[in-house]
Amino acid sequence: MKVRANCKVNVGLRVRRRREDGYHEIETLFYPVYGLYDLIEIEKADDTDQRITLTASGIAVDCNAGDNLIVKAYRRMAALYDKVGSVRVHLDKRVPFGAGLGGGSSDAAHTVMAVNELFGLGLTRGQMADILRPIGADCPFFLYNTPCLAKGIGDRLEPSDFSWKGKRMVMVKPPVSVSTKEAYAGIRLHDEPLDLRVNDFEETVFAGYPLLRRIKQSLLDAGAEYAAMSGSGSVVYGIFEQDTERGSLPLDRLTDKDFSPMVIFDDTL
């Protein structure tokens, strides 16, 4: 079985408060991006034990195999359901990590959906969401994969009619990653309603990574009707009309030796 584990971007992000358990309450809009995805191939294995064999290609993931969210998702399924047998999984990693795109969370969600189908478990989306929440707060979003307002720690989802269908997205990923801990350091908390034009993380992250601010301004200079950092970064993306001339973005001045190479995704939503 082959599945495409697509990524998402955040449209606006408000950090509300810090909870006693250390997590932060946020409000944001998750928007799926179907054209940029990890490719997961999963099949049943012959041995009788419950185990997973994971191989990978594409972008190298900087973590131990046991910490990969695909492995964590499978192990939760195997622990809960005796019908789950051994599997072989190959991950062709295409979504940059440390980018605010939810690539690992999408991998976990699509693994749960694939295992559910492969072994005929008949789980509902609600049951699969319960399996995924301990793995990552944004994992359940990828079970729905349509625009959603996210509240709480990102796990309380409300469908949204927000749409960029037919628009062109240009996504820029410089060779830097921003950790969640780093992004939250010094963040200012807000009580104001969510403003889809504002990502609260930009204030602190741009201070530490001026390149990201320059990328956002370059997208706006090129005619983007909207530009923002996704989540806690480090991807910055712009939304353009579909007929905007391609190849005209003034990003060449950003690709000097200190910031090269950049990954640029350019597609119609």
Secondary structure, 3 states (H helix, E strand, C coil): CEEEEEEEEEEEEEEEEECCCCCEEEEEEEEEEEEEEEEEEEEECCCCCCCEEEEEEECCCCCCHHHCHHHHHHHHHHHHCCCCCCEEEEEEECCCCCCCCCHHHHHHHHHHHHHHHHCCCCCCHHHHHHHHCCCCCCCCHHHHCCCEEEECCCCEEEECCCCCCCCEEEEEECCCCCCHHHHHCCCCCCCCCCCCCCECHHHHHHHHCHHHHHHHHHHHHCCCCEEEECCCCCCEEEEECCCCCCCCCCCHHHCCCCCCCCEEEEEEC
